[in-house]
Amino acid sequence: MAKKERPPTPAGYWVIWTTVALDLIGFGMIVPILGRYAERFGAGGLEVGLLFASFSVAQMMFSPVLGKLSDRIGRKPVIIIALVGSSVGSFITGAAGALWVLFLGRFLDGASGASIAVAQGAVADIAPPEQRARLMGMLGAAFGLGFVLGPAIGGLASLGGPHVPFYLAGTLAAINAVAAYIRLPETKTTPAPSETSSLPAGPRSPVLVRFAAVSFLATLAFSGFEATFSLFGRERFDLTEGSTALVFLFVGVILVAVQGLLIGRMTSTWGSRKMLRAGLVIVGLGLFVLAASTVWPMLFLALFLLAFGQGIATPSTTALVTEAAPPDRRGEALGYQQSVGAFARIAGPITAGLLFDGVNAGTPYVIGGVLFFVALIAVWPVTSSARIAPQS
């Protein structure tokens, strides 16, 4: 049998991919060292938690705003503005002389981080429907690459002093903005949405609200896993900080492999609807297995299921959102989805932490598994048809 050829990647896609990858490398450089950096300004555990939350709060507030703006003036200028904002936020963080300045820098960086939804909108603009899940998955692999390379680069940069990683991240974002100005194509060709169009006909239509509910529930459960796993690993498996980092590296490598190599082939065979449902089931099962894990083989089975399921569920959700959104309002719809996810990343760690302290180590994952199956029930009606009509 002749080998089936993969369709060519749309023009401009790799420029978008590189822009996102560089942006996430800068983000990954900062996150692992931010807590220790904040301690220099007298921050305790609560202040560090609020500092991380401020990033997600800003992202929650500004994702729909930047997405809607990109529908009106184009994806390219919004991405460039966001990269400049991220650069300024990183420089403010590096130059901070007081804790409130640190909060200002992180809030500005979080508001600029809402550009991810705009980049997804740019991919949706140029991707044929049959390629969207594959290209969104490869964009997800850029996220994974950023979180693998970023901490390593940030750790090396910190050898030059505590401020250096933030200045380096700011410089990287500034260079990225210049490169985007020169090389990034404008992908939006549809007319801007009418000023008189009603919001419920776009990103808050019944179908997209269901997808937003799925994103919220899945992110709530998964972020709870990320926040409490180091505590769980220490209690059940005597994991140190170093070995916990290696475990997350294992999860990250699987995510990158699934989203970068497998999602396109699986979607072409089964379709995004079946892939989303399968991903939700697999992650839910993974959380149940994790809650019961007491031996290493069971732990790695659980982590594999979590990474594999998340790797196919996330790009499938994004592909279906772009299919359901009106072409002239994709940026706003994706921004709305990202805003809901940002809120879940605030609530998820808090909820999981309370369950961990108040009940036992496995409870956050049992509840998380239940949430994934609730998400499956919520999305089933809108993924059972052959095609999702745009909600215009």
N, C-alpha and C positions, 0 to 999 in steps of 0.2 A: 504494500500500500504506500502511496506517495505521502510524504510527511506534510501535514497541513501547515501552511506558512502563516506566521503571525502578521496581522495587518500592520502597516507602518505607523509609527508614532506621529501624531499631528505636529505640524510645524509650530515651534515655539514652546512645546511642552517641556523640553529639557531645560530651557531657560527658567521656566516657572519652578521646575523641580529643584534646580540648583539654588534659586532664590530662597525657597522654603528650607532646604537643607542647611544653608549657611545661617539663616535666621535661627533655626533650632539648635545648631552648634553653639551659637552665642548664648542662647537660653540655657543649654545644658552645662555650659561653663560656670554659670552663676549659681544655679540651684544647690549643688552639694556643699558649697562653702558659705552660703548666705547666712545660715544660722550662727555659725562661729563668728562671722564678720559682725553680725548685729550685736553679739555679746560685748564687743569693744565699746559700744555706746550704752551699756548698761541694760540691754534687753535680757529678760528672763524667758522662760518657756512660753508664757502667755503672749508676750510681745513678739516672739519669733513666729508663733502660730498666726497671730494677726498680720504679721508682715507677709507671710505666704498667702494668707486669705485676701489681702488687699489686691494682690495681682489678679486673683480670680474674680473679685468684685468688680474691678475695672474692666476685665474682659467681659463679664456678664453685662455690664452697662453699655459698653461701646461696640460689641460685636454686631448687634442689629443696626446701629448707627452707621458704621463703616460699610456694612454690607449694602444698606440702602443707598448710601452715597455712591458706592461703586456701580450700582444700577443706573445712576443718573449721570455721572461724569466719566465712568469707565473704570476698569480694574487697575490699569497701570498707575495712574496718579495716586490712587488710594494706597496701593502697595508701597509706593515710594514715600508718601507721607508717613505711613506707619513705620517704615524702616528708619526714617529720620527720627521719629519719636522714640523708637526703641534705642537708637544710638544716644540720644539726649538723656533718656532715662538711665542707661547704663553709666554714662559719665557722671550724672548727678549722684548715683549710688556710690561710685568710686570716690567722688570728692566729698562725700557727706562728712559733716563735722558734728552732726547731732542726729538723734534717732528720728525726729520728724522729717528731716531731709531724706533719710533712708526710705521712709514710707512714701514720700513724694516721688522718689525715683522709681520705686517698685510699682506704684499706681500708674505712673506714666508709661512704664514698660508694659504693664498689663493691658492698658488701653490700646497700645500699639500692637500687642500680640493678637488682638482681634482680627488682624489682617489675614490670619490663616483661612478664615471663611472666605475672604476675597480671593485668595489664591485657589481655593477649591472652586469658586465660581468661575475663575478664569479657565480652569481645566474643563469644567462642565460646558463652557462656551465652545471649546474647540474639539471636544471629544464626541465622536459618534455614540449614540446610545448603547450599542453593543460593546463599546470599549470603556465605558465610564467606570465600571467597577474595577477593571484592571488598572486604569490610569490613576484612579483614586487610591487604590491599594499601593501602587508604586509611590504615590505622594506620601502615604502613610509610612512607607519604608524610609523616606527622607526624615520623618520624625524619629524613627528608631535610630537612624544613623547619627542624627544630632545628639541623641541621648547617650549613644555609645562613645562618640568621639569628644563631645563637649566636656564631660567631667575629666577625661584624661588631659585635655588641653588646659582646662582650668586649673587642675592640680599642678601641672608643670608651671603655669604662669604664676601661681601663688608663691612659688619659690622666690620670685623676685620681690615679693611684698604683698600684703593683704589687699591693696588697692589695684594691683596690676591686672587681675582677671577681669575686673569690671571695665577698666580702660581698654583692654584688649577686645572685650565683647562690644563695647561702643564703637571702637575703630572698625571691627568686622562689619557691624551693621551699617556704618557710614559708607564703607567700600561697597557693600551690597546694594545700598541705595543708588550709588553712582552707576554701578554695573547694570542695575535694573533700568535706570533712566536711559542708558545707552542701548541695551540689548533686549529688554523685555517688550514683547509685542502687545499692542492693545487687542484684546480678544473679544470684547463686547461689540457686537454689530447690531443687536436689536435696539429699537427705539427705547428711550427712557420711559418708565411707567408714567401714566397720566397723574397729574397732581390731584385729580378728583377721584382716583381709584381708591376703593375702601380696603383697609388692611386685612379684614377677614377673608377677602377673596384671594389673598396671597399667602404669606407665611403662616397665618393663623387659620387657614382653612381646616375643616375637620380631618382630612387625610394627614396634613402636615402636623396638626396637633397630636395625632396618634404617634407619628414618628418622633415628635419632640418628647412625648411621654416615654417612649422606648429609650431614647437617648438619656433622659433623666434617670430612669430606673437603672439602666445598665451602667451608667457612669457613677451613680450613687454607690452601687454595689462594688464596682471595680476599684474606685478610688478608696473605698473603705478597706479593701484588701491591700492596696499599696501602702496605706498609712499604718496598718497594724501588723503587717507581716513580719517586720523586724522583731516586734514583741512576741509574736507567735513562734517565730523561729528560735528565739532565745529560750522560750519556755518549753517547747516540745523537743527541740533538736540541739540546744546549746550553741546556736549560731552566733558568731561574733559579727562585728560591723563589717569586717572584710569578707567573711563568707556570705553574709546577707547580700553584699554588693555583687558577688559572683552569681548568686541565685538570680538577682534581677538582670544581670547580664545574660544569663541563660534564657530568661523570658524575652528579653529584648531581641536576641538573635533569632529566636523562633518567630517573633512578630515580624521582623524584617524579612525573613525567608518566606513566610506565608504571603505577606502583602507585596513583596517585590517579585516573587517567582511563581506562586501557585494560584493566587486569587483569579487571575485572568483566565487560566485554563479551566478552573472549577466553575467560574461564572458562565463561560461559554457552553459548558455541559449542562449545568443545572439552573442557571439564571439567578439573578440577585435576590428574588423573593425567597426561593428555597434556601439560598446561602445564608440570608439573614436569619431565617427560622432555625436553621441548623446551628449557626454560630451561637444564638441565644441558648439553645439546648446544651451545647457543648460546654459553654462557660458555666452555666448553672450546675451541670454535673461536676465540673472541675471544682467549684466552690464546695459542693457537698463532700467530695473526696478529700479536699484539703482540710475541712473541718474534722474529718475522722482520721487524718494522717497521724501515725505514730512511728512509722518506719520509713526509711529513705526511699525505697521504690515507690511507695504510695505517694510520698511527697512530690517526687519528680513526675509521676503520672498526673497528679493534680495540676502542677505548674504547666505541664505540656498542654493539657486540655484547656487551661485558662488562656494561654498564649495563642494556641491554634484557633480557638473559638473567637477570641477577640480580634484576631487577625483577619477573619473572614466576615465578622459581623459589622465592624466599623466601616470599611469601604462600601459594603453592600447597603448600609443605611444611607450613606452619603449619595450613592448612585440613585437610590430610590427617591430621595428628597429632591434631587435635581430633575428627576423625571416627573415628579408631582408638581413642582413649582412652575409657574408661568415663566417662559424664557426671559422676559424683561424684568423679573423679580427674583432671580436665582440668588443673587448676592444677599438680598434681604432675608430670604428663606434660610439660607445657610448660616447667616449671622444669627438669626433667631435660634436655630438649632444649637449653635456654639454657645450662645448665651445661656440656654437651658443647661447645657453640659457644664458650663462654668459654675452655675449655681449648685449643681450636684457635686462638683469637686470641693465646694465649701462645706456642704452638709454631710457628704459621705464620710470623711475622716472623723468628724465630730461624732456622728452617730455610731460608727464602728468603734471608736475609742470608748464611748460610754458602754456599749455592749460588752466590750472586752473587759473593762474594769468591773462592771456591774453583774455580769453573768459568768462567762468563762471564755477561754481563748478561742474556742471554735464557733461561738455564737454569731459573730459578725459574718462568717462565711455561710452558715446555715441560712440566716436571714437574707444574705446576698444572693444565694442560690434561689430562694423563693422569689426574690425580686426579678430575677432573670426569667423565671417561668411566668410571672405576672406580665412582664414585657412581651413575652411570646403570645399570651392571650390577647393583649392589647393590639398587637400588630397583625394578628392572624387574618381578620376580616379584610384588611387592605392589601394583603400580599397573597390572597387566594385567587385573585383574578389574573388573567394573562398579562394585562397591562394596566398601569395606573394613569388615568387621564390627568393632564395638567389642570390644576385648580384655578382656573381663571374666572 
